[in-house]
Amino acid sequence: MSTIRGRVWKFGDDVNTDVMAPGPYLDKGIEELKKHCLETLDPSFPKQVKPGDIVVGGANFGCGSSREHAPSALKALGVGAIIAESYGRIFFRNAIAIGLPAVLCKGISKACQAGDQLELRQEEGMLLNLTSGQKLAIDPLSPDMLRVLSAGGIVPLLKAIAAGQTAGP
């Protein structure tokens, strides 16, 4: 995994998957769904988020239903990573499964503001706020999760294994 740098889009605690992937747009396809991702919390988000930007959440980010569409909408918008105090378990697993880095970082809610520039250094276990200069430790992901992320998700990893481009599990 390479270093990820991006502008912060900050959200609070208990951000539900229903606001990331609103029900009325679930059957309209990812292009339509991403236009409404998180719009009820910040109407400018789906219009102004840029590839590589970083979503910062508080506690229990991605709670609610098990909508796999929620991390898919964020990834389709080009979000480079999600960093939160804690995650809804299924959201966290779904994000990793599609190759979207989801990182745990205690204190992230107080350590940055919307618009700050962050640099995620996964291999070093560190997050740097380039705006303030503050460094924070991140919880390491397992080697298996890092492998999935490096491949771009479970499906690309399995295709690479099947093609003999990488060793199996």
C-alpha positions in Angstrom: 0.0 0.0 0.0 1.3 3.4 -0.8 1.1 6.6 1.2 -2.3 8.2 0.9 -2.6 12.0 1.0 -5.8 13.9 0.9 -8.1 16.6 2.1 -10.3 15.8 5.1 -14.1 15.5 4.9 -15.1 15.2 8.6 -18.2 13.5 9.9 -19.3 12.7 13.4 -20.3 9.7 15.4 -22.8 7.1 14.3 -22.8 7.8 10.6 -25.2 5.3 9.3 -24.8 3.4 6.0 -28.2 4.6 5.0 -26.8 8.2 4.6 -23.9 6.9 2.6 -26.1 4.8 0.3 -29.7 6.2 0.5 -32.4 3.6 -0.2 -34.1 5.4 -3.1 -31.0 5.2 -5.2 -29.8 1.6 -4.4 -31.3 0.2 -7.6 -30.2 3.1 -9.8 -26.6 2.0 -10.2 -23.4 3.3 -8.7 -23.1 6.4 -10.8 -26.5 7.7 -9.5 -25.9 6.4 -5.9 -22.6 8.2 -5.6 -24.3 11.5 -6.4 -26.2 11.2 -3.1 -23.5 9.7 -0.8 -23.6 11.6 2.5 -25.5 14.4 1.0 -27.9 14.6 4.0 -24.9 15.3 6.3 -23.0 17.6 3.8 -24.7 18.5 0.6 -21.4 19.6 -0.9 -19.7 16.2 -0.3 -20.7 14.2 -3.4 -20.2 17.3 -5.7 -16.8 18.4 -4.3 -15.0 15.4 -3.0 -11.8 14.7 -5.1 -10.0 11.5 -5.7 -7.7 10.7 -2.8 -9.7 12.8 -0.3 -10.0 11.2 3.1 -13.2 10.7 5.1 -12.8 11.1 8.8 -15.5 9.7 11.1 -16.1 9.5 14.8 -17.2 6.5 16.7 -19.3 3.8 15.1 -18.8 5.0 11.5 -20.8 2.8 9.1 -23.3 1.6 11.6 -26.7 0.5 10.6 -27.7 -1.9 7.8 -25.2 -4.2 6.1 -25.3 -2.2 2.8 -22.3 -3.1 0.8 -23.2 -0.2 -1.3 -22.0 2.3 1.3 -18.3 1.7 1.0 -18.8 1.2 -2.8 -20.3 4.7 -3.1 -17.3 6.2 -1.3 -14.8 4.3 -3.4 -16.7 5.3 -6.6 -16.3 8.9 -5.6 -12.5 8.4 -5.3 -12.2 8.5 -1.5 -8.6 7.4 -0.8 -9.2 6.1 2.8 -11.6 6.3 5.7 -10.2 7.0 9.2 -12.4 6.7 12.2 -12.5 6.2 15.9 -14.4 2.9 15.4 -16.5 1.2 12.8 -19.7 -0.8 12.3 -18.2 -4.3 11.9 -19.9 -5.1 8.6 -19.0 -1.7 7.1 -15.4 -2.2 8.0 -15.2 -5.6 6.5 -17.0 -4.5 3.3 -14.6 -1.6 2.9 -11.6 -3.8 3.1 -13.2 -6.4 0.8 -13.5 -3.8 -2.0 -10.0 -2.4 -1.5 -11.0 0.8 0.3 -8.6 1.4 3.3 -10.5 1.7 6.6 -8.2 2.7 9.4 -8.8 2.9 13.1 -7.2 5.9 14.8 -7.9 6.9 18.4 -8.3 10.7 18.7 -8.8 11.4 15.0 -12.0 13.3 15.7 -10.1 15.9 17.8 -6.9 15.9 15.7 -8.2 17.3 12.5 -10.7 19.6 11.0 -12.6 19.6 7.7 -10.2 20.7 4.9 -7.0 19.7 6.7 -4.5 17.7 4.7 -3.7 14.2 6.0 -1.0 11.7 5.1 -1.7 8.0 5.9 1.4 5.9 6.2 -0.1 2.4 6.7 3.3 0.6 6.8 4.6 2.9 9.4 1.4 2.8 11.5 1.2 6.5 11.4 -1.1 9.3 10.4 0.3 12.8 9.9 -1.8 15.9 9.8 0.1 18.0 7.3 -1.9 21.1 8.3 -1.1 21.0 12.0 2.0 18.8 12.1 0.4 16.4 14.6 1.3 12.7 14.3 -1.1 10.0 15.4 -0.7 6.2 15.7 -3.1 4.0 13.8 -4.2 0.5 14.6 -2.4 -1.9 12.3 -4.4 -4.0 9.9 -3.6 -7.7 9.7 -1.3 -9.0 7.0 -4.3 -10.6 5.3 -6.2 -7.3 5.2 -3.1 -5.5 3.9 -2.8 -8.1 1.2 -6.5 -7.6 0.1 -6.0 -3.8 0.1 -2.8 -4.1 -1.9 -4.6 -6.2 -4.5 -7.4 -3.7 -4.8 -10.0 -5.9 -3.1 -10.8 -9.6 -2.6 -12.0 -10.1 -6.2 -8.8 -8.8 -7.8 -6.7 -10.8 -5.3 -8.6 -14.0 -6.2 -8.2 -13.3 -9.9 -4.4 -12.8 -9.4 -4.2 -16.1 -7.4 -6.2 -18.0 -10.1 -3.9 -16.6 -12.8 -0.9 -17.7 -10.9 0.3 -14.1 -10.4 0.5 -14.5 -6.6 0.5 -17.3 -4.1 -2.7 -18.5 -2.6 -3.8 -18.1 1.0 
